[in-house]
């Protein structure tokens, strides 16, 4: 799933870097508003009137709930990083590993999930050469935007139905893996590296099986750690 440098052309790589940066800026902005509160550092008093709050002296401070969420982000980020290093055999000599984008989104919220999975992917690329640096934007889009944001909003949509919660979580977990692999295949095809007719069926078929592992790990981690599902 981690695209290396060279498998998609430079134009597509740069385009996805721009798209990823845009989503990350939006994520940081939304997350900052939800984790902090405005606090007046000082008040300016009028000579003949009550003290007034000066917007210039306002600061954003992390709330208690925000601090707890930041700690959970760090813990789950480290867990996903470690679990992505563990591969499980699938078929014909291939292997898969947990993506974790949807798991992060459903427990931390979509924007926090996107930021955490992006940091995991960045560290893997920069330190372990797992995924290309130029292809980092595409990897963030596939495993962050598609898996975290797309998966979360689909989960919320399906939650309106009467289906059991963990049935929905399992289905969306599987679908995010397949969807991310499809986008990955389309990016390779658009680059002209491999024909669409070859890369799309191959990627989707193998990740349909890998997705089953994602389902199992997602459900087990949520239950084992007794994680509360995010309700934004």
PyMOL commands that set and color helices and strands:
alter all, ss='L'
color gray80, all
select helices_A, chain A and resi 10-35+55-57+64-84+101-108+110-128+136-158+165-191+196-224
alter helices_A, ss='H'
color red, helices_A
select strands_A, chain A and resi 36-40+43-45+51-53+58-62+88-89+95-96
alter strands_A, ss='S'
color yellow, strands_A
deselect
rebuild
show_as cartoon
